[in-house]
Amino acid sequence: MDRVSIVHENFLARVRAEDFPASEGNVQALTAEDALGLYRAQVLSRALDLQSRLMQKERQGFYTIGSSGHEGMAAVAHALRPDDIAFLHYRDAAFQIARADQLGHQSMMRDMLLSFACASEDPISGGRHKVLGSRPLMIPPQTSTIASHLPKAVGAAHSITLARRNRPEHAILPRDAIAMCSFGDASANHSTAQGAINAACWTAVQGVPLPLLFVCEDNGIGISTKTPAGWIKGSMSQRPGLKYFEGNGLDLFSAFAAAKEAAAWVRTHRKPAFLHLRTVRLYGHAGPDVVTSYLPRAEVEADEAHDPLLYSVGALVAAGAATASKALAIYEQALADVAEAAKEMAEIPRLKTAGDVMASLIPPPRRNAPSNGPTTKARQVAFGGDMAQMDTAQPMSRLINWALHDLMLSYPETLLMGEDVGRKGGVYGVTQKLHARFGPARVIDTLLDEQSILGLAIGMAHNGFIPMPEIQFLAYLHNAEDQLRGEAATLPFFSNGQWTNPMVLRIAGLGYQKGFGGHFHNDNSLAVLRDIPGLIIACPSTGEDAVLMLREAHRLAREEQRVVVFVEPIALYPMRDLLEPGDGGWMRTYPAPDRRIALDNVGVHGDGDDLAIVTYGNGHYLSRQAQHDLKAARVDARVIDLRWLAPLPVDALRAAIGARPVLIVDECRRTGGQAEALMALFAEEGITRMARLTAEDSFIATGPAYGATLPSRAGIVAAAQALLSR
């Protein structure tokens, strides 16, 4: 007999014999009605687990990581308010069912079956994945997360505090709400979890309110790897700034008492707490997992003897809330109801086409209150003496700084966050004066942890803010890229567009810093960004374009709820001259506040018919120099600046190239660079005369050889002449 059947038969036999494990909880902690309602939620969760395995055998279901052994989370839901945002562990079906009961939602059984079946009617993901989640229940969807949702829970909790004074138009969390996130004991060891918990403690120690409840469901094992006894309590109970609570998640009444105390403490003190609940994992990790292949049978049977449903029935009987026979009848009726409802799943429509699947990659636009922008007086106050210099040509770094000023003046929900962005004004001075002019609540100096920076932004966006986080250098993004790939970019996809986290992520990146920093401060690889579906990548090369594109990026986030990565070429921040020292040829004046550059637009420089040079970033700067040199050699070239790297502005690019031969100048590496996609595109377009000049497949060196592996002015000229000579 398989372990699923053994657990089921043991439950039936022990309830009939009224053989219950000893309860630790106070049966007076819940009313009889509430206790019985929570038991029903637990039983429905168990019945759905059983049905998911049957559906998989019948090829009608596709997911069997269940919640059996973790049904005590129903008590945690009961201890929270339905408007407390909850980022859930994938074993928390009982929590979602209990929360639905709080709001009188009667369809949760069918909703979860639809999710198991990947049915297009699934109310949360539209058939794209089996996820827990619901917009009405304030549960953003999560997939098989390994703690990647904890950083955004920190952000959501912080947003509750900030929204008390600066409430965004699209805020959804009440002023006295708390945020909750749950996870397993194995996930607690992940660097993402450790970083998020550390960030919460770091914030709380400084006296910054952070109403966040961490809930660790400790079943003692992660797939097949055991958690050392006492590890969670030992590592979490002494954290500065973090209040520790513990309870028995097997016992409904004990779990509720602990959760109620912890939630009340967080709500009252507006500080983070850690609730440590003992649970068990029944049946193994997932459907095909044979738990006795890696655990002794005696240990497996010991866990099965602590079935939470047995604790619940025993407590209900002790409290006089139900007889054993009534509790058993509720269990059997739930199995029958779920089995009957599951029959419909065999005929339910599923997604079929690529268009069906991709329909939610791009979130829906949202209505925003009209804004006329700041008054002239407000701008004069904010900019101070800088106003007098706006008609004078400036380098890129200063123009971006002014653009940030205007955006923050125009949209109070806009926030900046990142390491050193505040008092220091950023590594390159791009955010200088903003902290003094807008205050620490809107220009947030964070701890040195890129996962926490991005998680903060994602969570803030959940509550209506428009975050503009900064990663100091492109190479540092790799420490946290899953926050973009696995969280920010996937949220609309897995929620059928119901949940979004719009933002503009600014990153100083690419190469050509003369002798400074080496690889970690000169990273010329955008490959990890280019293949994230739905992500917009912008890369300006002039100060004017940077301003106009940044405004468009902000609009895309605010109005169209997009996630935009704004890559700012470090080497061009201070650039003044183009051809000769002192010519000022790369500086620009600050464009009028009502101007933007649209997403499908390219920059075109020159009317030459001999050649089209397609490039971006530093490549644009070098290509403009090479354009001058080619002109002297009687080659009239047109330089096309891509500006937007994803999605590529294909129509505008096609029109700008015309019938010209094409040279691609790509400062990223030959393998994985933009040139690969462009070469494929041009081949499909029927362009036969084309070539590419890229960086070598190498890291960048410090010192005089900083540019040795990168395209150069002379190299572009030579590549152009070689192409035209063929």
Phi, psi and omega in degrees: 000135180286163186296329178298313180292323180297315179298317179298311182293323177298319179298312181301313183294317184287326177292318178297325179273357185052045179256093187246147173294153182293130181271139177264341190279159175276113185292352176273356183292336180234146172291159180301320180295314180294318180298318180293321178296320179291323175298320178299321177296318178298316182295319178296320176301315180295316180298322178293322175301313180297318182292326180299326180287323176293319180297323179294319178298327180272004181060032175251351180226162190222019187203127183227014172286107189253185186252006184297125186102342181248020184293346177298346178294344172301323179292325178295318177301319181293332181280345179257167173272150179297342179262010170277116183298136185232120175258109196259146166294151185288357177258024189250038177300322181297325177298311183295321179296316180294322177294320176300321178296324179301325183261004177076020177282124187259359190257011189296324179301310181293321180302316181288324175296320176300322178293316177302321185277358186052045182278145180294343177275356178308121189290346180257307185258354182066024177094011184270341181189158171274106180228148165280142180159154179190130175292313179298332182269003180059045178235098175298142184289145175231143173266211181284068188287141169249069176072007183290348179272352182292317179301321181286336173294322175299315179297317179297319179297318179294326180295328179299318180292312182296326182289349177295323181257330184232077188278119180292157178302323185255026177296142181236347185262132179298157183295333181253016180286167168234163174253147180227140172223141182237155185194166179271167180295326178291319179297333180299340180275348182292146181301329179295317178294315181299320179295318181293316179295319177298319179296321178296316179295315180303319180290314184294322181299332179274004177082012178276124181300137179210088184280084187226132177248114171275132177237114179258118178266100191265098176259005171083005183204148173239105190056269178238000184261122184285148170271129180303140180303132178081001186295312184296311180297316182296324184270345184245339188283346182245018181289131177295136178084001184235117179279131185255132174231153175219155180200168179267104181288351176284330186259114184307316184287321177293318180297318180296316181299317181292317181294321179297316179296315182294315181296320179296322179295315179297316183293325182282314186269346182056040179229159182284150176223159181238116178257117183256110183249130174283130176224178169230157174251118179264148176077352187098187187290312183208182187312306184280000185282122176259100190296329181286357176282343180226358174234144176300144182303324181298321179292319179298315181293327178296319177295319181296331178292343179256036176305122181302330179294328176293318175301316183296315180296317178300318180290322178297317179295315180297326181276354183074017181278338179196155171273164178299321181293323178293317179298321179292322179295322177298317179298311182294324178293323178297318177300317181292318181296317180294317179298321179292316180295329182291339180301327181295333187294336181295333184251002187286141180294142174245167172294144183235316188258165174300322178297321177300311183296318188275357186300334183255008177300319180260122182292160179286150174292161178229153178284141177230148175298138180297147179228131177268003181080175182288154176287162178301320180296317180297321179293320179298320179293316183289315184279334181059229183293345180294336182302324184289346184258002187289343177268002180255137181300138185225158174286168186302316186302320181287323180293322175297319178302316179293322178297320177296320176303311183296320179295320181287330174291321185282328188229098184299339180280357180280130181231147171250144176207147179159171179289124175074008183287342187273256187302321181288332181084020179087159183299324183248017177076011185291330181254018182296146178077344182293320180298316180293326186273333184241350173088162185290344178283340180247342175236098196258116171282119183259170170288167184277084179200106185297327177298319180290324178297312181289321177298319176303315181295315181299313180295322178296322180294331176302332185252026169093355177283158172250094183280145172233075180290156177237132167256126190302316181221147184304322181298333182283345177297330186296338175292343190221015189297337178294337175295332172277310187290313187265347183238290189300310186284338183270345188300311177299323182298312184275355178246010182056036177080006183279332179241138179220161174219069183296146178194166170237108180268115178267132179225125170281123187208189180070189192248206175076014169286125192288094174082003186253131160088334182063208189301315188288342176250001177220079182256115184254051178224122177247011187300324183291342178266324190294335184259016177269114182301136176085349182281137175260133178240122178247142177215094178282162178231342174244159180297320179297313178298322180301317179295310184294323179285325177296320176297318178293321178299317178296319178297318178300321178289312186290315186265325184251003173060035183269157170261120185240131172256122185249101184269118183255115181296115185302315186295339181267352177309308184264003190296130180244319190254157180249301186255321183225150176304130178088000183280346178061021188287350180250002177270156182221160173272162183284121183288153180305144187299342183268005183261146177214166171247124185288160185298329185262028188247141173243160174266132181240126184230108180101152181251008185302142182260354185285328190198145170246124175257115181259125189201190179191167173054226178299331178299326177295314179301311181293325180291328177291325174294315180295327177302318178296316181292322179294323178301319179295335178265016177066034171244117184262105186253150170253131178257127181246117180266117183299318183067302182254119184267338176204126352289149180295138178282072192299313184296315180294323179294315179301315182294323182289328181284317183062228182259013185284150166298153187237129168247123177265127175247111187235115181283351174278173189291157181300321178267120177088001181277175179298330184300327179300312180294322181292320178298318179296317180299313183292325176297318178293331179279355178086014177281121184259332179262097180208157178207167177226145172239118185232174169287158176288160175283075186208158168282166184265139183270157170272151176096198186301337182271020184303329183253007187296330183262007187247158173302149180230168176303311181293324180295325178292316178301314182296318180294322178295315181294323178294320179296314183289339180278349181284000000 
